[in-house]
Amino acid sequence: MALKSNYILVSFDITSMYINIPIELVTKSIEKRWGYISQKTSILKKEFLDAISLIINSTYFKFDNKFFKQIFGMPIGSPVLVNLVIQDLEEKIFSNININIPIPNLLSICG
C-alpha cells in the first residue's frame, strides 16, 4: 500500500517509557476506570490503590553486585498499568489536535 502524496508519515515513541511514567499518573488512570475495575473485584478502591502503591514502591534491582531501590517511574514488569497511562495520554493529545489521522488496515499492509 503506497502512501498518498498529501500524507506525512509520523511515528510516536516514548524514550525510556517505564521509568518516565510518574506513579501519580497510574493512580489517576486507575481512579478514572474504577467504575469498570470495581465490577471485576470485591476489593475496596482504597485497598486496591494501596496494593498497587505497595507493589510499585517495592521495586529493587541489582546492578554491578549492588542493590538499588527504584525511586521514580514504573517497574519494567508493569505493562498493564503503563498502558492505562499511555491510553490517557493518547486520548488527551489526539483530542487536542485538529487533524485527521488515517490509520490503515494493518491486515492489508501485512498480508
GIGI-V652974 format. One record per residue. D_FIRST is the distance of its C-alpha to the first C-alpha in whole Angstrom. Layout:
d_first:D_FIRST
d_first:D_FIRST
//
This chain:
d_first:0
d_first:4
d_first:7
d_first:9
d_first:12
d_first:15
d_first:13
d_first:14
d_first:13
d_first:16
d_first:17
d_first:21
d_first:23
d_first:27
d_first:29
d_first:32
d_first:30
d_first:33
d_first:36
d_first:35
d_first:35
d_first:39
d_first:40
d_first:41
d_first:38
d_first:38
d_first:41
d_first:40
d_first:36
d_first:39
d_first:41
d_first:38
d_first:37
d_first:41
d_first:41
d_first:38
d_first:40
d_first:43
d_first:43
d_first:42
d_first:45
d_first:48
d_first:48
d_first:50
d_first:47
d_first:50
d_first:50
d_first:46
d_first:46
d_first:49
d_first:47
d_first:44
d_first:46
d_first:48
d_first:45
d_first:43
d_first:46
d_first:47
d_first:45
d_first:46
d_first:45
d_first:46
d_first:46
d_first:48
d_first:51
d_first:51
d_first:50
d_first:48
d_first:48
d_first:44
d_first:45
d_first:42
d_first:39
d_first:38
d_first:38
d_first:35
d_first:36
d_first:35
d_first:32
d_first:32
d_first:34
d_first:32
d_first:29
d_first:31
d_first:32
d_first:28
d_first:28
d_first:30
d_first:29
d_first:26
d_first:27
d_first:30
d_first:27
d_first:25
d_first:27
d_first:29
d_first:26
d_first:25
d_first:22
d_first:19
d_first:16
d_first:13
d_first:12
d_first:9
d_first:10
d_first:10
d_first:11
d_first:8
d_first:6
d_first:10
d_first:11
//
